[in-house]
Amino acid sequence: MIYTAIMGHGVVGSGVAEILLGHNSLINQKIKDEIDVKYILDLRDFDGLPYSDKFIKDFEIIANDDEVKIVVEVMGGVNPAYDFVKRCLMAGKSVVTSNKELVAAKGAELLAIANEKNVNFLFEASVGGGIPILRPIAQCLAANEITEIKGILNGTTNYILNKMIVDNMDFDSALSLAQEMGFAEKNPAADIEGHDACRKVCILASLAFGKHVYPEQVKTEGITNITLTDVEYADSFGCAIKLIGSAKKLDNGKITATVKPMLVSRSHILSDVDGVFNAIMVTGDAVGDVMFYGKGAGKMPTASAVVADVIDCAKHLHARKYVDWSEGSTDYVVCPDEKVRLYVYIQSDNYDMICQQFTTLFSDNTWHIKNDFKKEIAFITNEDYESTLMEKINSIKADTVKVMHTLF
């Protein structure tokens, strides 16, 4: 008998309990052993459930029970999850988590402890929910040197932007609808400000490139400043605005990592990813581009990924799954001055002056819209170094000029 414990009985935790207990015979067949949930840790009471007798409120019971070999952490946040997970690993228990915040902040340290104790620390559900992405990178694409990862990593922001694009809803209305539909939290900051996508980029980049990437190293911008005007201009240029997380390996061994709203050409496959769906593109030197697509969250999809890791742990109780990376460094993630194209939206009371400056500075620009009635100009620059483009844009700022938005 292999005993497990679940820490947290929220949306995902309850789904994990339902699968482990409801699919018990199927899981036993897969692991060629018997598995059972011995404890479920939560401070709340859950009466009337078929497994109400399994609830406890004291973590020490799990930590000190040598029969518990696999612990599922679905509490969320860094504290107290970090302390609990660390103690479980130190006690020789394998740990499975869906907690992206924890893995992004402490992944390298926890993996090192797992290695030392010859146990597993697995977190497939922390990036794509039910979308398999970490295991394919670590195993199926193991023969490749991964050079770039990019994509739509947050379903909430993608849903909001899709409503703005398709239904002409302003940002606040689209956010309210997302909350009503259960796609956004009451406090949506982690999603709309880009932090959720940032954590996923950290995990993906750490696994793909071998060194830990910390959230504070990723240049992150959310979608709170995107307006319907930006959406309309993007459409005029044959593009859709998407929140894109990306990490790219440079020739010098360092990497770049960003999360930012970008104009994606309608000819690119990512422009058609709508609603709460995620899409992650991985580029390998042998395989080329591959894409992983699906709903990146939700109770049962995420729980299914967690349970898959539990099954993996049960099959490898006395051996480690090779999921690993080393500690990062302060100079590992850089922001090189690369050639880019920028979308720029400018308003000015002195419309003639702004038109003249625009023509002088961006005379070679081919994509632009001038709106005399609203006294504004929107354009996409030709490719140039980012520093050069920003220097030009900053040079046209004046008391009568307002640079409303710049996007990549």
C-alpha positions as CSV (number, residue, x, y, z in Angstrom):
1,M,0.0,0.0,0.0
2,I,1.3,3.5,-1.0
3,Y,-0.2,6.2,1.2
4,T,-0.6,9.8,0.1
5,A,-1.6,13.0,1.7
6,I,-3.2,16.1,0.1
7,M,-2.4,19.5,1.5
8,G,-5.3,21.8,0.6
9,H,-8.9,21.0,-0.3
10,G,-9.8,24.0,-2.6
11,V,-10.7,23.8,-6.2
12,V,-7.8,21.7,-7.4
13,G,-7.3,19.8,-4.1
14,S,-10.9,18.5,-4.1
15,G,-10.4,17.4,-7.7
16,V,-7.3,15.5,-6.8
17,A,-9.1,13.8,-4.0
18,E,-12.0,12.9,-6.3
19,I,-9.7,11.4,-8.9
20,L,-7.5,9.5,-6.5
21,L,-10.4,8.0,-4.6
22,G,-12.9,7.7,-7.5
23,H,-10.4,6.1,-10.0
24,N,-8.6,4.0,-7.4
25,S,-8.8,0.7,-9.2
26,L,-7.7,2.2,-12.5
27,I,-4.7,3.9,-10.8
28,N,-3.8,0.7,-9.0
29,Q,-3.6,-1.1,-12.3
30,K,-1.3,1.5,-13.7
31,I,1.1,1.5,-10.8
32,K,0.9,-2.3,-10.2
33,D,0.3,-1.5,-6.5
34,E,-2.4,-0.1,-4.2
35,I,-2.6,3.7,-3.5
36,D,-4.7,5.4,-0.9
37,V,-5.3,8.9,0.5
38,K,-4.5,8.8,4.2
39,Y,-4.8,12.5,5.1
40,I,-6.3,15.7,3.7
41,L,-4.9,18.8,5.4
42,D,-7.2,21.8,5.6
43,L,-8.2,24.2,8.3
44,R,-11.9,24.1,7.3
45,D,-14.4,21.5,8.0
46,F,-15.9,19.4,5.2
47,D,-18.8,17.4,6.6
48,G,-20.9,15.0,4.5
49,L,-18.2,14.0,2.1
50,P,-17.5,10.3,1.4
51,Y,-14.0,10.9,2.7
52,S,-14.7,13.4,5.5
53,D,-12.9,11.1,8.0
54,K,-9.6,11.8,6.2
55,F,-9.4,15.5,7.1
56,I,-6.8,16.8,9.6
57,K,-5.8,20.3,10.6
58,D,-2.2,19.6,11.9
59,F,0.6,19.4,9.3
60,E,2.8,17.6,11.9
61,I,0.7,14.5,11.5
62,I,1.8,14.3,7.8
63,A,5.4,15.2,8.5
64,N,5.8,12.6,11.2
65,D,4.0,9.7,9.5
66,D,6.6,7.5,7.8
67,E,3.8,5.6,6.0
68,V,3.0,8.6,3.9
69,K,5.3,8.4,0.8
70,I,3.7,11.0,-1.5
71,V,2.4,14.4,-0.6
72,V,0.3,16.6,-2.9
73,E,0.6,20.4,-2.2
74,V,-2.3,22.4,-3.7
75,M,-2.5,25.1,-1.1
76,G,-1.1,27.9,-3.3
77,G,1.2,30.7,-2.4
78,V,4.8,30.5,-1.0
79,N,4.0,30.5,2.7
80,P,3.4,28.1,4.4
81,A,3.6,25.9,1.3
82,Y,7.4,26.3,1.0
83,D,8.1,25.2,4.6
84,F,5.7,22.3,4.4
85,V,7.1,21.0,1.1
86,K,10.7,21.4,2.2
87,R,10.0,19.4,5.4
88,C,8.3,16.7,3.4
89,L,11.2,16.3,1.0
90,M,13.7,16.4,3.9
91,A,11.6,13.6,5.5
92,G,12.1,11.4,2.4
93,K,8.6,12.0,0.9
94,S,8.0,12.8,-2.7
95,V,6.0,15.9,-3.4
96,V,3.7,16.8,-6.2
97,T,2.5,20.4,-6.6
98,S,0.5,22.7,-8.9
99,N,1.8,25.8,-7.2
100,K,3.5,27.9,-9.8
101,E,4.4,30.6,-7.4
102,L,6.3,28.2,-5.2
103,V,8.1,26.5,-8.1
104,A,9.1,29.8,-9.7
105,A,10.5,31.2,-6.4
106,K,12.0,28.1,-4.8
107,G,12.2,25.4,-7.5
108,A,16.0,25.1,-7.7
109,E,16.3,24.7,-3.9
110,L,13.5,22.1,-3.6
111,L,14.8,20.1,-6.5
112,A,18.3,20.0,-4.9
113,I,16.7,18.7,-1.7
114,A,14.8,16.0,-3.7
115,N,18.0,15.0,-5.3
116,E,19.8,14.7,-2.0
117,K,17.0,12.6,-0.5
118,N,16.5,10.5,-3.6
119,V,12.8,11.5,-3.8
120,N,10.8,13.3,-6.5
121,F,9.5,16.9,-6.7
122,L,7.1,17.1,-9.7
123,F,5.0,20.0,-10.8
124,E,3.5,19.3,-14.3
125,A,0.3,21.1,-13.4
126,S,2.1,24.3,-12.4
127,V,2.4,25.7,-16.0
128,G,-0.2,24.4,-18.3
129,G,-2.8,23.0,-15.9
130,G,-4.1,20.0,-17.9
131,I,-1.8,20.7,-20.8
132,P,1.2,18.4,-20.8
133,I,4.3,20.6,-21.3
134,L,7.0,20.0,-18.7
135,R,7.2,16.2,-19.2
136,P,7.4,16.6,-23.0
137,I,10.2,19.2,-22.7
138,A,12.2,17.0,-20.2
139,Q,11.6,13.7,-22.0
140,C,10.1,13.8,-25.5
141,L,12.3,16.7,-26.6
142,A,15.3,15.6,-24.6
143,A,17.4,15.2,-27.8
144,N,16.9,18.8,-28.7
145,E,18.6,22.0,-27.7
146,I,15.7,24.2,-26.8
147,T,16.3,27.7,-28.2
148,E,13.0,29.5,-27.5
149,I,9.7,29.1,-25.7
150,K,6.8,31.6,-26.2
151,G,3.1,31.6,-26.1
152,I,-0.2,32.5,-24.4
153,L,0.3,31.3,-20.9
154,N,-2.7,32.9,-19.1
155,G,-6.3,32.0,-20.0
156,T,-7.9,34.9,-18.0
157,T,-6.1,37.6,-19.9
158,N,-6.6,35.8,-23.2
159,Y,-10.4,35.7,-22.5
160,I,-10.5,39.4,-21.6
161,L,-8.5,40.4,-24.8
162,N,-10.7,38.1,-26.9
163,K,-13.9,39.9,-25.6
164,M,-12.3,43.2,-26.4
165,I,-11.4,42.1,-29.9
166,V,-14.6,40.1,-30.8
167,D,-17.3,41.8,-28.8
168,N,-15.9,45.4,-28.6
169,M,-16.1,45.3,-24.8
170,D,-13.9,47.7,-22.8
171,F,-11.3,46.3,-20.4
172,D,-13.3,46.8,-17.2
173,S,-16.5,45.2,-18.7
174,A,-14.5,42.2,-20.0
175,L,-12.8,41.7,-16.7
176,S,-16.2,41.8,-14.8
177,L,-17.5,39.2,-17.2
178,A,-14.5,37.0,-16.7
179,Q,-15.1,37.2,-12.9
180,E,-18.8,36.4,-13.3
181,M,-17.9,33.3,-15.5
182,G,-15.3,32.1,-12.9
183,F,-12.3,32.7,-15.2
184,A,-10.9,35.5,-13.0
185,E,-10.4,35.8,-9.3
186,K,-12.1,38.4,-7.1
187,N,-8.6,40.0,-6.9
188,P,-7.4,39.5,-10.5
189,A,-4.0,41.2,-10.1
190,A,-1.9,38.1,-10.6
191,D,-3.5,37.5,-14.0
192,I,-4.1,41.0,-15.5
193,E,-0.7,42.4,-14.3
194,G,1.2,39.5,-15.9
195,H,2.5,37.8,-12.7
196,D,0.9,34.4,-13.4
197,A,2.4,34.3,-16.9
198,C,5.7,35.5,-15.5
199,R,5.9,32.5,-13.0
200,K,5.1,30.1,-15.8
201,V,7.9,31.6,-18.0
202,C,10.3,31.2,-15.1
203,I,9.5,27.5,-14.8
204,L,9.6,26.8,-18.5
205,A,12.9,28.7,-19.0
206,S,14.5,27.0,-15.9
207,L,13.6,23.5,-17.2
208,A,14.4,24.2,-20.9
209,F,17.7,26.0,-20.3
210,G,19.0,24.4,-17.1
211,K,19.3,27.4,-14.7
212,H,16.8,28.9,-12.4
213,V,15.0,32.0,-13.6
214,Y,13.5,34.2,-10.8
215,P,10.3,36.2,-11.3
216,E,12.1,39.5,-10.6
217,Q,14.4,38.8,-13.5
218,V,11.5,38.7,-16.0
219,K,10.5,42.0,-17.5
220,T,6.7,41.9,-17.0
221,E,3.8,44.0,-18.2
222,G,0.2,43.1,-18.0
223,I,-2.9,44.2,-20.0
224,T,-4.4,46.8,-17.7
225,N,-3.4,49.7,-20.1
226,I,-4.8,48.1,-23.3
227,T,-7.8,50.1,-24.7
228,L,-10.4,49.5,-27.3
229,T,-8.5,52.0,-29.4
230,D,-5.4,49.9,-29.3
231,V,-7.5,46.8,-30.3
232,E,-9.1,48.7,-33.2
233,Y,-5.8,50.0,-34.5
234,A,-4.2,46.5,-34.2
235,D,-7.0,45.1,-36.2
236,S,-6.4,47.7,-38.9
237,F,-2.8,46.6,-39.1
238,G,-4.0,42.9,-39.5
239,C,-3.0,42.0,-36.0
240,A,-4.5,40.8,-32.7
241,I,-3.2,41.9,-29.2
242,K,-2.1,38.9,-27.1
243,L,-0.3,38.7,-23.8
244,I,2.9,36.8,-24.7
245,G,5.4,35.2,-22.4
246,S,8.7,34.3,-23.9
247,A,12.2,33.0,-23.1
248,K,15.0,32.8,-25.6
249,K,18.5,31.4,-25.4
250,L,21.3,33.7,-26.6
251,D,24.5,32.8,-28.3
252,N,26.5,33.8,-25.2
253,G,24.7,31.3,-23.0
254,K,22.5,33.9,-21.3
255,I,18.8,34.2,-21.9
256,T,16.1,36.9,-22.3
257,A,12.7,36.5,-20.6
258,T,9.7,38.7,-20.9
259,V,5.9,38.9,-20.5
260,K,4.2,41.7,-22.4
261,P,1.2,42.5,-24.6
262,M,2.2,42.2,-28.3
263,L,0.6,42.7,-31.7
264,V,0.4,39.2,-33.3
265,S,-0.1,39.0,-37.0
266,R,-3.4,37.4,-38.1
267,S,-1.3,35.0,-40.2
268,H,0.4,33.6,-37.0
269,I,-1.2,30.6,-35.3
270,L,-1.2,32.3,-31.9
271,S,-3.6,35.0,-33.1
272,D,-6.3,32.4,-33.4
273,V,-6.0,31.2,-29.8
274,D,-9.2,32.5,-28.3
275,G,-11.1,32.4,-25.0
276,V,-9.5,30.8,-22.0
277,F,-7.2,28.6,-24.1
278,N,-3.4,28.6,-23.7
279,A,-0.9,27.8,-26.4
280,I,2.8,27.2,-25.8
281,M,5.3,27.0,-28.7
282,V,8.7,25.3,-28.1
283,T,11.5,25.6,-30.6
284,G,14.2,22.8,-30.7
285,D,17.2,22.7,-33.0
286,A,16.1,19.2,-34.3
287,V,12.4,19.2,-34.1
288,G,11.7,22.8,-35.1
289,D,8.5,24.4,-33.7
290,V,6.0,22.3,-31.8
291,M,2.9,23.7,-30.0
292,F,0.9,22.6,-27.0
293,Y,-2.7,23.8,-26.8
294,G,-5.6,23.6,-24.4
295,K,-7.3,25.0,-21.4
296,G,-4.6,26.0,-19.0
297,A,-6.7,25.9,-15.8
298,G,-9.8,24.4,-14.3
299,K,-10.5,22.0,-11.5
300,M,-10.4,18.6,-13.2
301,P,-7.9,19.3,-16.0
302,T,-5.4,20.6,-13.4
303,A,-6.2,17.8,-11.0
304,S,-5.6,15.2,-13.7
305,A,-2.1,16.6,-14.3
306,V,-1.4,16.4,-10.5
307,V,-2.6,12.8,-10.3
308,A,-0.5,11.9,-13.3
309,D,2.5,13.1,-11.3
310,V,1.4,11.2,-8.3
311,I,1.3,8.0,-10.4
312,D,4.8,8.8,-11.7
313,C,6.0,9.2,-8.1
314,A,4.3,5.9,-7.2
315,K,6.1,4.1,-10.0
316,H,9.5,5.7,-9.0
317,L,9.4,5.4,-5.2
318,H,13.0,4.3,-5.1
319,A,14.3,6.3,-8.1
320,R,14.3,9.9,-9.2
321,K,12.6,11.3,-12.3
322,Y,15.1,13.5,-14.0
323,V,13.5,16.9,-13.7
324,D,16.2,19.3,-12.6
325,W,18.0,22.6,-13.0
326,S,20.7,24.5,-11.1
327,E,20.6,27.8,-9.2
328,G,20.4,30.9,-11.3
329,S,22.5,34.0,-11.1
330,T,21.9,37.8,-11.2
331,D,23.5,38.2,-14.6
332,Y,21.9,35.2,-16.3
333,V,18.8,37.0,-17.7
334,V,19.6,40.0,-19.8
335,C,17.8,42.6,-21.9
336,P,19.9,43.1,-25.0
337,D,19.2,45.9,-27.5
338,E,17.6,43.8,-30.2
339,K,15.9,44.8,-33.5
340,V,12.2,45.0,-33.1
341,R,9.1,46.6,-34.5
342,L,7.0,48.8,-32.3
343,Y,3.3,49.8,-32.4
344,V,2.9,53.4,-31.3
345,Y,-0.2,55.4,-30.6
346,I,0.1,59.1,-30.1
347,Q,-2.4,61.9,-29.4
348,S,-1.7,65.6,-29.6
349,D,-3.5,68.9,-29.5
350,N,-1.0,70.3,-32.0
351,Y,-1.9,67.8,-34.7
352,D,0.1,69.6,-37.5
353,M,3.2,69.6,-35.4
354,I,2.9,65.9,-34.5
355,C,2.3,65.0,-38.1
356,Q,5.4,66.9,-39.2
357,Q,7.6,65.2,-36.5
358,F,6.2,61.8,-37.3
359,T,7.0,62.3,-41.0
360,T,10.5,63.5,-40.2
361,L,11.4,60.7,-37.7
362,F,9.6,57.8,-39.3
363,S,9.7,58.8,-43.0
364,D,10.4,55.2,-44.0
365,N,7.4,53.9,-42.1
366,T,4.7,52.2,-44.2
367,W,2.0,51.2,-41.7
368,H,0.3,54.2,-40.2
369,I,-3.1,55.7,-39.6
370,K,-3.6,59.5,-39.2
371,N,-6.9,60.6,-37.6
372,D,-7.4,64.3,-38.0
373,F,-10.7,64.3,-36.2
374,K,-9.3,62.7,-33.0
375,K,-5.9,64.3,-33.5
376,E,-4.0,61.1,-33.2
377,I,-1.6,58.9,-35.1
378,A,-1.1,55.1,-34.8
379,F,1.8,53.4,-36.6
380,I,4.0,50.4,-36.6
381,T,7.7,51.2,-37.1
382,N,10.0,49.4,-39.4
383,E,12.4,47.1,-37.8
384,D,15.2,48.8,-35.9
385,Y,17.1,48.6,-32.6
386,E,14.7,49.1,-29.6
387,S,16.9,51.9,-28.2
388,T,16.9,53.8,-31.5
389,L,13.1,53.5,-31.8
390,M,12.5,54.6,-28.2
391,E,14.9,57.6,-28.7
392,K,12.9,58.7,-31.6
393,I,9.6,58.2,-29.8
394,N,10.8,60.1,-26.7
395,S,12.1,63.0,-28.9
396,I,8.5,63.8,-30.0
397,K,7.2,64.0,-26.5
398,A,6.1,67.5,-25.6
399,D,3.6,69.3,-23.4
400,T,1.0,68.9,-26.1
401,V,1.9,65.3,-27.0
402,K,0.8,62.2,-25.3
403,V,2.3,58.8,-26.2
404,M,-0.7,56.7,-25.3
405,H,0.9,53.3,-25.8
406,T,3.8,51.4,-27.3
407,L,3.6,47.7,-27.9
408,F,5.9,45.1,-29.5
